[in-house]
Each structure stands twice: as C-alpha cells, then as structure tokens.
Amino acid sequence: MDMVFIKQLQVDTVIGVYDWEKTIKQRLVLDITLATDQRAAASSDDIRLTLDYAVISEKVIKLITAQPIELIETVAERVAQLLLQEFATSRVEVTVCKPGAVAEAQTVGVQITRYAPGANS
Ligand SMILES: Nc1nc2c(c(=O)[nH]1)N=C([C@H](O)[C@@H](O)CO)CN2
C-alpha cells in the first residue's frame, strides 16, 4: 500500500495530567502515516488526487491546540479519527511523543493504528 507520511511534526500545546502542566505549553512530536493509492495522482501529476501533507499538518495542529488535553493517548485517538473522517485513507498510524516528560529518556510516547470502517484490520 502507498503511504503519505509526516514525520516529527512539532506542536506546542497545553498537555498533561498534573496541575502544573495545565498552565504551560509543552512540545509534542508526531509521526503520521496515511495509506492511500497514489497511482492516479502520480500519472496525472495532480495534487487533488492525493493527500496533501501540508493541509493535513495544518488540521492536526489546529485540532491539538484547540483545547487543553490530559493524555497523549487522547491526542493520538483524536488525530486518528480526524484523519479517517476527513481524508481518503483506509488506515492511519499515529505516534505521539512527549520528549520533555521523562528527563532520563530521550522521548516517551504512544503509537496507534486505526482503520476506516470496512477496511481490513
Ligand atoms: N501513558 C501515559 N502516561 C503518562 C501520561 C500520558 O499522557 N500517557 N502523562 C503523564 C504526565 O502528564 C507527564 O507527562 C508529566 O511529566 C504521565 N504519564
């Protein structure tokens, strides 16, 4: 399957479980992959026939920064549902990292895969 991907999308937002986290912005870093058949876009050289990674990035940033969220699991799920609802894709993978969360670790995070209704899982 062909893929459109976005790597290391940086989003500064209010994220976290603890009270002290609710008054500051912290960085999240996302990797996103969307399955899509690219053959029609490639043969016609027409962006309207593929998934525009710039448009996707903009919508994801807007969604995440719209309101405070506690868990990065919630971020991952909301992003996956947005992508499945608004873009022509059968399968999405979303990784959300919170690099500042654990001082002893390079990064921590969650990764999910979600399918469009009717797509093979
Ligand atoms: N699985 C998760 N574990 C933790 C989360 C989270 O979102 N998912 N969040 C926190 C705190 O907000 C933490 O990042 C503060 O440093 C702890 N564990």
The ligand as a Tripos MOL2 file, in Angstrom:
@<TRIPOS>MOLECULE
LIG
   18    19     1     0     0
SMALL
NO_CHARGES

@<TRIPOS>ATOM
      1 N1          0.6210    6.6540   29.1140 N.pl3     1 LIG1
      2 C1          0.7320    7.9270   29.6100 C.ar      1 LIG1
      3 N2          1.4360    8.1350   30.7320 N.ar      1 LIG1
      4 C2          1.5370    9.3640   31.2290 C.ar      1 LIG1
      5 C3          0.9460   10.4720   30.5750 C.ar      1 LIG1
      6 C4          0.2370   10.2230   29.3870 C.ar      1 LIG1
      7 O1         -0.3210   11.1340   28.7330 O.2       1 LIG1
      8 N3          0.1460    8.9470   28.9370 N.ar      1 LIG1
      9 N4          1.1060   11.7210   31.0850 N.2       1 LIG1
     10 C5          1.7990   11.9430   32.1900 C.2       1 LIG1
     11 C6          2.0530   13.3080   32.6840 C.3       1 LIG1
     12 O2          1.2580   14.2750   32.0470 O.3       1 LIG1
     13 C7          3.5480   13.5490   32.4830 C.3       1 LIG1
     14 O3          3.8660   13.7040   31.1120 O.3       1 LIG1
     15 C8          4.1180   14.7080   33.2820 C.3       1 LIG1
     16 O4          5.5220   14.7100   33.1390 O.3       1 LIG1
     17 C9          2.3990   10.8570   32.9760 C.3       1 LIG1
     18 N5          2.2410    9.5810   32.3730 N.pl3     1 LIG1
@<TRIPOS>BOND
     1     1     2 1
     2     2     3 ar
     3     2     8 ar
     4     3     4 ar
     5     4     5 ar
     6     4    18 1
     7     5     6 ar
     8     5     9 1
     9     6     7 2
    10     6     8 ar
    11     9    10 2
    12    10    11 1
    13    10    17 1
    14    11    12 1
    15    11    13 1
    16    13    14 1
    17    13    15 1
    18    15    16 1
    19    17    18 1
@<TRIPOS>SUBSTRUCTURE
     1 LIG1         1 GROUP 0 **** ****
